């Protein structure tokens, strides 16, 4: 009988953790979406990446080439 109760508690805790992870994931997705759409349209998007593939997207890196 004690083992059955312990098993139920374990399942309950597992379900609680799964639910918490899902809620955190949805919250993060919501925040990222809001930040994406709140950014003004005229705001230029730049990157801090040093990758050569991002150089044409980063006006700051183009200024250093001239």
PDB file with one MODEL, atoms N, CA, C and O in Angstrom:
MODEL        1
ATOM      1  N   UNK A   1       0.828  -1.190   0.000  1.00  0.00           N
ATOM      2  CA  UNK A   1       0.000   0.000   0.000  1.00  0.00           C
ATOM      3  C   UNK A   1       0.875   1.258   0.000  1.00  0.00           C
ATOM      4  O   UNK A   1       0.599   2.212  -0.728  1.00  0.00           O
ATOM      5  N   UNK A   2       1.915   1.253   0.807  1.00  0.00           N
ATOM      6  CA  UNK A   2       2.809   2.405   0.862  1.00  0.00           C
ATOM      7  C   UNK A   2       3.490   2.625  -0.487  1.00  0.00           C
ATOM      8  O   UNK A   2       3.683   3.764  -0.911  1.00  0.00           O
ATOM      9  N   UNK A   3       3.847   1.548  -1.150  1.00  0.00           N
ATOM     10  CA  UNK A   3       4.505   1.656  -2.450  1.00  0.00           C
ATOM     11  C   UNK A   3       3.572   2.279  -3.488  1.00  0.00           C
ATOM     12  O   UNK A   3       4.017   3.038  -4.349  1.00  0.00           O
ATOM     13  N   UNK A   4       2.276   1.960  -3.409  1.00  0.00           N
ATOM     14  CA  UNK A   4       1.298   2.525  -4.338  1.00  0.00           C
ATOM     15  C   UNK A   4       1.191   4.035  -4.152  1.00  0.00           C
ATOM     16  O   UNK A   4       1.160   4.774  -5.136  1.00  0.00           O
ATOM     17  N   UNK A   5       1.134   4.496  -2.924  1.00  0.00           N
ATOM     18  CA  UNK A   5       1.045   5.927  -2.646  1.00  0.00           C
ATOM     19  C   UNK A   5       2.304   6.660  -3.111  1.00  0.00           C
ATOM     20  O   UNK A   5       2.226   7.764  -3.649  1.00  0.00           O
ATOM     21  N   UNK A   6       3.443   6.046  -2.901  1.00  0.00           N
ATOM     22  CA  UNK A   6       4.699   6.639  -3.334  1.00  0.00           C
ATOM     23  C   UNK A   6       4.723   6.752  -4.854  1.00  0.00           C
ATOM     24  O   UNK A   6       5.191   7.754  -5.395  1.00  0.00           O
ATOM     25  N   UNK A   7       4.234   5.753  -5.529  1.00  0.00           N
ATOM     26  CA  UNK A   7       4.191   5.761  -6.984  1.00  0.00           C
ATOM     27  C   UNK A   7       3.278   6.871  -7.494  1.00  0.00           C
ATOM     28  O   UNK A   7       3.601   7.538  -8.477  1.00  0.00           O
ATOM     29  N   UNK A   8       2.148   7.072  -6.837  1.00  0.00           N
ATOM     30  CA  UNK A   8       1.231   8.149  -7.227  1.00  0.00           C
ATOM     31  C   UNK A   8       1.886   9.509  -7.040  1.00  0.00           C
ATOM     32  O   UNK A   8       1.741  10.398  -7.879  1.00  0.00           O
ATOM     33  N   UNK A   9       2.607   9.666  -5.938  1.00  0.00           N
ATOM     34  CA  UNK A   9       3.303  10.929  -5.683  1.00  0.00           C
ATOM     35  C   UNK A   9       4.376  11.186  -6.738  1.00  0.00           C
ATOM     36  O   UNK A   9       4.559  12.316  -7.190  1.00  0.00           O
ATOM     37  N   UNK A  10       5.081  10.122  -7.123  1.00  0.00           N
ATOM     38  CA  UNK A  10       6.109  10.269  -8.152  1.00  0.00           C
ATOM     39  C   UNK A  10       5.489  10.689  -9.477  1.00  0.00           C
ATOM     40  O   UNK A  10       6.019  11.564 -10.162  1.00  0.00           O
ATOM     41  N   UNK A  11       4.381  10.077  -9.836  1.00  0.00           N
ATOM     42  CA  UNK A  11       3.707  10.437 -11.085  1.00  0.00           C
ATOM     43  C   UNK A  11       3.189  11.866 -11.018  1.00  0.00           C
ATOM     44  O   UNK A  11       3.251  12.603 -12.002  1.00  0.00           O
ATOM     45  N   UNK A  12       2.683  12.251  -9.862  1.00  0.00           N
ATOM     46  CA  UNK A  12       2.176  13.605  -9.689  1.00  0.00           C
ATOM     47  C   UNK A  12       3.304  14.622  -9.842  1.00  0.00           C
ATOM     48  O   UNK A  12       3.137  15.651 -10.496  1.00  0.00           O
ATOM     49  N   UNK A  13       4.440  14.331  -9.243  1.00  0.00           N
ATOM     50  CA  UNK A  13       5.592  15.221  -9.350  1.00  0.00           C
ATOM     51  C   UNK A  13       6.087  15.282 -10.793  1.00  0.00           C
ATOM     52  O   UNK A  13       6.430  16.352 -11.294  1.00  0.00           O
ATOM     53  N   UNK A  14       6.120  14.140 -11.449  1.00  0.00           N
ATOM     54  CA  UNK A  14       6.547  14.096 -12.849  1.00  0.00           C
ATOM     55  C   UNK A  14       5.615  14.936 -13.721  1.00  0.00           C
ATOM     56  O   UNK A  14       6.079  15.697 -14.570  1.00  0.00           O
ATOM     57  N   UNK A  15       4.321  14.804 -13.521  1.00  0.00           N
ATOM     58  CA  UNK A  15       3.351  15.590 -14.284  1.00  0.00           C
ATOM     59  C   UNK A  15       3.493  17.078 -13.989  1.00  0.00           C
ATOM     60  O   UNK A  15       3.351  17.912 -14.884  1.00  0.00           O
ATOM     61  N   UNK A  16       3.772  17.406 -12.736  1.00  0.00           N
ATOM     62  CA  UNK A  16       3.952  18.806 -12.353  1.00  0.00           C
ATOM     63  C   UNK A  16       5.182  19.404 -13.038  1.00  0.00           C
ATOM     64  O   UNK A  16       5.143  20.544 -13.501  1.00  0.00           O
ATOM     65  N   UNK A  17       6.259  18.645 -13.102  1.00  0.00           N
ATOM     66  CA  UNK A  17       7.483  19.119 -13.753  1.00  0.00           C
ATOM     67  C   UNK A  17       7.254  19.283 -15.252  1.00  0.00           C
ATOM     68  O   UNK A  17       7.677  20.278 -15.841  1.00  0.00           O
ATOM     69  N   UNK A  18       6.593  18.322 -15.864  1.00  0.00           N
ATOM     70  CA  UNK A  18       6.292  18.415 -17.296  1.00  0.00           C
ATOM     71  C   UNK A  18       5.434  19.640 -17.574  1.00  0.00           C
ATOM     72  O   UNK A  18       5.694  20.374 -18.527  1.00  0.00           O
ATOM     73  N   UNK A  19       4.428  19.865 -16.762  1.00  0.00           N
ATOM     74  CA  UNK A  19       3.557  21.027 -16.931  1.00  0.00           C
ATOM     75  C   UNK A  19       4.347  22.327 -16.752  1.00  0.00           C
ATOM     76  O   UNK A  19       4.147  23.282 -17.502  1.00  0.00           O
ATOM     77  N   UNK A  20       5.236  22.366 -15.766  1.00  0.00           N
ATOM     78  CA  UNK A  20       6.043  23.568 -15.532  1.00  0.00           C
ATOM     79  C   UNK A  20       6.949  23.855 -16.727  1.00  0.00           C
ATOM     80  O   UNK A  20       7.108  25.014 -17.112  1.00  0.00           O
ATOM     81  N   UNK A  21       7.538  22.831 -17.313  1.00  0.00           N
ATOM     82  CA  UNK A  21       8.404  23.017 -18.481  1.00  0.00           C
ATOM     83  C   UNK A  21       7.601  23.537 -19.665  1.00  0.00           C
ATOM     84  O   UNK A  21       8.061  24.425 -20.383  1.00  0.00           O
ATOM     85  N   UNK A  22       6.417  22.998 -19.872  1.00  0.00           N
ATOM     86  CA  UNK A  22       5.557  23.450 -20.969  1.00  0.00           C
ATOM     87  C   UNK A  22       5.157  24.904 -20.765  1.00  0.00           C
ATOM     88  O   UNK A  22       5.193  25.698 -21.705  1.00  0.00           O
ATOM     89  N   UNK A  23       4.778  25.255 -19.544  1.00  0.00           N
ATOM     90  CA  UNK A  23       4.377  26.639 -19.253  1.00  0.00           C
ATOM     91  C   UNK A  23       5.553  27.590 -19.466  1.00  0.00           C
ATOM     92  O   UNK A  23       5.376  28.661 -20.047  1.00  0.00           O
ATOM     93  N   UNK A  24       6.737  27.222 -19.012  1.00  0.00           N
ATOM     94  CA  UNK A  24       7.911  28.072 -19.210  1.00  0.00           C
ATOM     95  C   UNK A  24       8.244  28.229 -20.692  1.00  0.00           C
ATOM     96  O   UNK A  24       8.607  29.319 -21.134  1.00  0.00           O
ATOM     97  N   UNK A  25       8.125  27.157 -21.453  1.00  0.00           N
ATOM     98  CA  UNK A  25       8.374  27.211 -22.894  1.00  0.00           C
ATOM     99  C   UNK A  25       7.388  28.161 -23.570  1.00  0.00           C
ATOM    100  O   UNK A  25       7.787  28.988 -24.390  1.00  0.00           O
ATOM    101  N   UNK A  26       6.112  28.047 -23.233  1.00  0.00           N
ATOM    102  CA  UNK A  26       5.100  28.923 -23.822  1.00  0.00           C
ATOM    103  C   UNK A  26       5.321  30.378 -23.417  1.00  0.00           C
ATOM    104  O   UNK A  26       5.147  31.284 -24.232  1.00  0.00           O
ATOM    105  N   UNK A  27       5.703  30.604 -22.165  1.00  0.00           N
ATOM    106  CA  UNK A  27       5.983  31.957 -21.698  1.00  0.00           C
ATOM    107  C   UNK A  27       7.166  32.556 -22.457  1.00  0.00           C
ATOM    108  O   UNK A  27       7.122  33.716 -22.868  1.00  0.00           O
ATOM    109  N   UNK A  28       8.207  31.775 -22.639  1.00  0.00           N
ATOM    110  CA  UNK A  28       9.376  32.239 -23.382  1.00  0.00           C
ATOM    111  C   UNK A  28       9.010  32.550 -24.832  1.00  0.00           C
ATOM    112  O   UNK A  28       9.434  33.571 -25.372  1.00  0.00           O
ATOM    113  N   UNK A  29       8.231  31.683 -25.460  1.00  0.00           N
ATOM    114  CA  UNK A  29       7.798  31.922 -26.840  1.00  0.00           C
ATOM    115  C   UNK A  29       6.957  33.186 -26.932  1.00  0.00           C
ATOM    116  O   UNK A  29       7.100  33.960 -27.878  1.00  0.00           O
ATOM    117  N   UNK A  30       6.085  33.399 -25.963  1.00  0.00           N
ATOM    118  CA  UNK A  30       5.240  34.593 -25.949  1.00  0.00           C
ATOM    119  C   UNK A  30       6.085  35.860 -25.805  1.00  0.00           C
ATOM    120  O   UNK A  30       5.870  36.837 -26.522  1.00  0.00           O
ATOM    121  N   UNK A  31       7.039  35.842 -24.885  1.00  0.00           N
ATOM    122  CA  UNK A  31       7.903  37.010 -24.672  1.00  0.00           C
ATOM    123  C   UNK A  31       8.720  37.300 -25.926  1.00  0.00           C
ATOM    124  O   UNK A  31       8.845  38.460 -26.321  1.00  0.00           O
ATOM    125  N   UNK A  32       9.273  36.278 -26.556  1.00  0.00           N
ATOM    126  CA  UNK A  32      10.063  36.485 -27.765  1.00  0.00           C
ATOM    127  C   UNK A  32       9.205  37.039 -28.903  1.00  0.00           C
ATOM    128  O   UNK A  32       9.666  37.886 -29.668  1.00  0.00           O
ATOM    129  N   UNK A  33       7.974  36.573 -29.018  1.00  0.00           N
ATOM    130  CA  UNK A  33       7.069  37.076 -30.050  1.00  0.00           C
ATOM    131  C   UNK A  33       6.714  38.530 -29.788  1.00  0.00           C
ATOM    132  O   UNK A  33       6.705  39.344 -30.711  1.00  0.00           O
ATOM    133  N   UNK A  34       6.423  38.863 -28.542  1.00  0.00           N
ATOM    134  CA  UNK A  34       6.088  40.246 -28.194  1.00  0.00           C
ATOM    135  C   UNK A  34       7.277  41.164 -28.476  1.00  0.00           C
ATOM    136  O   UNK A  34       7.100  42.238 -29.050  1.00  0.00           O
ATOM    137  N   UNK A  35       8.466  40.764 -28.088  1.00  0.00           N
ATOM    138  CA  UNK A  35       9.658  41.580 -28.332  1.00  0.00           C
ATOM    139  C   UNK A  35       9.868  41.763 -29.832  1.00  0.00           C
ATOM    140  O   UNK A  35      10.260  42.843 -30.274  1.00  0.00           O
ATOM    141  N   UNK A  36       9.613  40.732 -30.607  1.00  0.00           N
ATOM    142  CA  UNK A  36       9.772  40.815 -32.058  1.00  0.00           C
ATOM    143  C   UNK A  36       8.828  41.850 -32.658  1.00  0.00           C
ATOM    144  O   UNK A  36       9.236  42.645 -33.504  1.00  0.00           O
ATOM    145  N   UNK A  37       7.584  41.846 -32.230  1.00  0.00           N
ATOM    146  CA  UNK A  37       6.599  42.748 -32.812  1.00  0.00           C
ATOM    147  C   UNK A  37       6.606  44.143 -32.191  1.00  0.00           C
ATOM    148  O   UNK A  37       6.065  45.075 -32.785  1.00  0.00           O
ATOM    149  N   UNK A  38       7.202  44.308 -31.018  1.00  0.00           N
ATOM    150  CA  UNK A  38       7.259  45.617 -30.377  1.00  0.00           C
ATOM    151  C   UNK A  38       8.375  46.465 -30.987  1.00  0.00           C
ATOM    152  O   UNK A  38       8.332  47.694 -30.923  1.00  0.00           O
ATOM    153  N   UNK A  39       9.365  45.809 -31.573  1.00  0.00           N
ATOM    154  CA  UNK A  39      10.472  46.541 -32.183  1.00  0.00           C
ATOM    155  C   UNK A  39       9.937  47.453 -33.283  1.00  0.00           C
ATOM    156  O   UNK A  39       9.187  47.000 -34.147  1.00  0.00           O
ATOM    157  N   UNK A  40      10.313  48.735 -33.263  1.00  0.00           N
ATOM    158  CA  UNK A  40       9.834  49.666 -34.293  1.00  0.00           C
ATOM    159  C   UNK A  40      10.242  49.211 -35.692  1.00  0.00           C
ATOM    160  O   UNK A  40      11.314  48.634 -35.874  1.00  0.00           O
ATOM    161  N   UNK A  41       9.393  49.470 -36.669  1.00  0.00           N
ATOM    162  CA  UNK A  41       9.639  49.028 -38.044  1.00  0.00           C
ATOM    163  C   UNK A  41      10.900  49.663 -38.625  1.00  0.00           C
ATOM    164  O   UNK A  41      11.617  49.018 -39.390  1.00  0.00           O
ATOM    165  N   UNK A  42      11.178  50.918 -38.272  1.00  0.00           N
ATOM    166  CA  UNK A  42      12.345  51.601 -38.828  1.00  0.00           C
ATOM    167  C   UNK A  42      13.645  51.225 -38.117  1.00  0.00           C
ATOM    168  O   UNK A  42      14.728  51.621 -38.547  1.00  0.00           O
ATOM    169  N   UNK A  43      13.536  50.469 -37.040  1.00  0.00           N
ATOM    170  CA  UNK A  43      14.721  50.038 -36.287  1.00  0.00           C
ATOM    171  C   UNK A  43      15.536  49.066 -37.132  1.00  0.00           C
ATOM    172  O   UNK A  43      15.024  48.043 -37.585  1.00  0.00           O
ATOM    173  N   UNK A  44      16.810  49.396 -37.341  1.00  0.00           N
ATOM    174  CA  UNK A  44      17.669  48.534 -38.126  1.00  0.00           C
ATOM    175  C   UNK A  44      18.146  47.375 -37.254  1.00  0.00           C
ATOM    176  O   UNK A  44      18.583  47.574 -36.120  1.00  0.00           O
ATOM    177  N   UNK A  45      18.058  46.189 -37.788  1.00  0.00           N
ATOM    178  CA  UNK A  45      18.480  45.007 -37.056  1.00  0.00           C
ATOM    179  C   UNK A  45      19.954  44.756 -37.333  1.00  0.00           C
ATOM    180  O   UNK A  45      20.368  44.648 -38.488  1.00  0.00           O
ATOM    181  N   UNK A  46      20.740  44.665 -36.273  1.00  0.00           N
ATOM    182  CA  UNK A  46      22.171  44.392 -36.409  1.00  0.00           C
ATOM    183  C   UNK A  46      22.505  43.168 -35.572  1.00  0.00           C
ATOM    184  O   UNK A  46      21.737  42.754 -34.704  1.00  0.00           O
ATOM    185  N   UNK A  47      23.652  42.612 -35.850  1.00  0.00           N
ATOM    186  CA  UNK A  47      24.085  41.436 -35.110  1.00  0.00           C
ATOM    187  C   UNK A  47      25.471  41.688 -34.529  1.00  0.00           C
ATOM    188  O   UNK A  47      26.249  42.467 -35.079  1.00  0.00           O
ATOM    189  N   UNK A  48      25.769  41.041 -33.441  1.00  0.00           N
ATOM    190  CA  UNK A  48      27.100  41.150 -32.852  1.00  0.00           C
ATOM    191  C   UNK A  48      27.971  39.972 -33.279  1.00  0.00           C
ATOM    192  O   UNK A  48      29.098  39.820 -32.810  1.00  0.00           O
ATOM    193  N   UNK A  49      27.439  39.148 -34.167  1.00  0.00           N
ATOM    194  CA  UNK A  49      28.167  37.973 -34.629  1.00  0.00           C
ATOM    195  C   UNK A  49      29.384  38.381 -35.452  1.00  0.00           C
ATOM    196  O   UNK A  49      29.318  39.315 -36.251  1.00  0.00           O
ATOM    197  N   UNK A  50      30.476  37.686 -35.255  1.00  0.00           N
ATOM    198  CA  UNK A  50      31.689  37.954 -36.021  1.00  0.00           C
ATOM    199  C   UNK A  50      31.788  37.041 -37.240  1.00  0.00           C
ATOM    200  O   UNK A  50      32.795  37.069 -37.949  1.00  0.00           O
ATOM    201  N   UNK A  51      30.778  36.249 -37.489  1.00  0.00           N
ATOM    202  CA  UNK A  51      30.780  35.313 -38.606  1.00  0.00           C
ATOM    203  C   UNK A  51      30.815  36.068 -39.932  1.00  0.00           C
ATOM    204  O   UNK A  51      30.093  37.052 -40.093  1.00  0.00           O
ATOM    205  N   UNK A  52      31.636  35.631 -40.881  1.00  0.00           N
ATOM    206  CA  UNK A  52      31.684  36.296 -42.188  1.00  0.00           C
ATOM    207  C   UNK A  52      30.323  36.308 -42.893  1.00  0.00           C
ATOM    208  O   UNK A  52      30.036  37.227 -43.660  1.00  0.00           O
ATOM    209  N   UNK A  53      29.503  35.320 -42.646  1.00  0.00           N
ATOM    210  CA  UNK A  53      28.196  35.280 -43.306  1.00  0.00           C
ATOM    211  C   UNK A  53      27.266  36.365 -42.792  1.00  0.00           C
ATOM    212  O   UNK A  53      26.269  36.679 -43.442  1.00  0.00           O
ATOM    213  N   UNK A  54      27.575  36.947 -41.635  1.00  0.00           N
ATOM    214  CA  UNK A  54      26.741  38.008 -41.084  1.00  0.00           C
ATOM    215  C   UNK A  54      27.284  39.399 -41.396  1.00  0.00           C
ATOM    216  O   UNK A  54      26.633  40.395 -41.080  1.00  0.00           O
ATOM    217  N   UNK A  55      28.443  39.484 -41.999  1.00  0.00           N
ATOM    218  CA  UNK A  55      29.065  40.788 -42.237  1.00  0.00           C
ATOM    219  C   UNK A  55      28.209  41.696 -43.098  1.00  0.00           C
ATOM    220  O   UNK A  55      28.122  42.893 -42.823  1.00  0.00           O
ATOM    221  N   UNK A  56      27.576  41.163 -44.129  1.00  0.00           N
ATOM    222  CA  UNK A  56      26.767  42.020 -44.995  1.00  0.00           C
ATOM    223  C   UNK A  56      25.507  42.509 -44.296  1.00  0.00           C
ATOM    224  O   UNK A  56      24.883  43.469 -44.748  1.00  0.00           O
ATOM    225  N   UNK A  57      25.130  41.865 -43.206  1.00  0.00           N
ATOM    226  CA  UNK A  57      23.942  42.268 -42.461  1.00  0.00           C
ATOM    227  C   UNK A  57      24.273  43.254 -41.347  1.00  0.00           C
ATOM    228  O   UNK A  57      23.372  43.853 -40.760  1.00  0.00           O
ATOM    229  N   UNK A  58      25.544  43.424 -41.057  1.00  0.00           N
ATOM    230  CA  UNK A  58      25.969  44.261 -39.944  1.00  0.00           C
ATOM    231  C   UNK A  58      26.651  45.522 -40.477  1.00  0.00           C
ATOM    232  O   UNK A  58      27.814  45.472 -40.878  1.00  0.00           O
ATOM    233  N   UNK A  59      25.935  46.657 -40.485  1.00  0.00           N
ATOM    234  CA  UNK A  59      26.512  47.896 -41.013  1.00  0.00           C
ATOM    235  C   UNK A  59      27.782  48.319 -40.277  1.00  0.00           C
ATOM    236  O   UNK A  59      28.654  48.947 -40.876  1.00  0.00           O
ATOM    237  N   UNK A  60      27.901  47.994 -39.010  1.00  0.00           N
ATOM    238  CA  UNK A  60      29.086  48.373 -38.242  1.00  0.00           C
ATOM    239  C   UNK A  60      30.325  47.682 -38.803  1.00  0.00           C
ATOM    240  O   UNK A  60      31.400  48.282 -38.834  1.00  0.00           O
ATOM    241  N   UNK A  61      30.196  46.442 -39.242  1.00  0.00           N
ATOM    242  CA  UNK A  61      31.347  45.730 -39.782  1.00  0.00           C
ATOM    243  C   UNK A  61      31.700  46.247 -41.171  1.00  0.00           C
ATOM    244  O   UNK A  61      32.860  46.175 -41.575  1.00  0.00           O
ATOM    245  N   UNK A  62      30.729  46.762 -41.902  1.00  0.00           N
ATOM    246  CA  UNK A  62      30.999  47.309 -43.227  1.00  0.00           C
ATOM    247  C   UNK A  62      31.747  48.630 -43.130  1.00  0.00           C
ATOM    248  O   UNK A  62      32.551  48.948 -44.007  1.00  0.00           O
ATOM    249  N   UNK A  63      31.497  49.405 -42.079  1.00  0.00           N
ATOM    250  CA  UNK A  63      32.171  50.690 -41.902  1.00  0.00           C
ATOM    251  C   UNK A  63      33.670  50.488 -41.708  1.00  0.00           C
ATOM    252  O   UNK A  63      34.471  51.300 -42.171  1.00  0.00           O
ATOM    253  N   UNK A  64      34.047  49.427 -41.038  1.00  0.00           N
ATOM    254  CA  UNK A  64      35.453  49.152 -40.785  1.00  0.00           C
ATOM    255  C   UNK A  64      36.209  48.728 -42.028  1.00  0.00           C
ATOM    256  O   UNK A  64      37.437  48.810 -42.044  1.00  0.00           O
ATOM    257  N   UNK A  65      35.536  48.286 -43.051  1.00  0.00           N
ATOM    258  CA  UNK A  65      36.193  47.820 -44.274  1.00  0.00           C
ATOM    259  C   UNK A  65      36.627  48.970 -45.173  1.00  0.00           C
ATOM    260  O   UNK A  65      37.561  48.817 -45.960  1.00  0.00           O
ATOM    261  N   UNK A  66      35.968  50.110 -45.069  1.00  0.00           N
ATOM    262  CA  UNK A  66      36.257  51.229 -45.987  1.00  0.00           C
ATOM    263  C   UNK A  66      37.505  51.957 -45.620  1.00  0.00           C
ATOM    264  O   UNK A  66      37.880  52.918 -46.292  1.00  0.00           O
TER     265      UNK A  66
ENDMDL
END
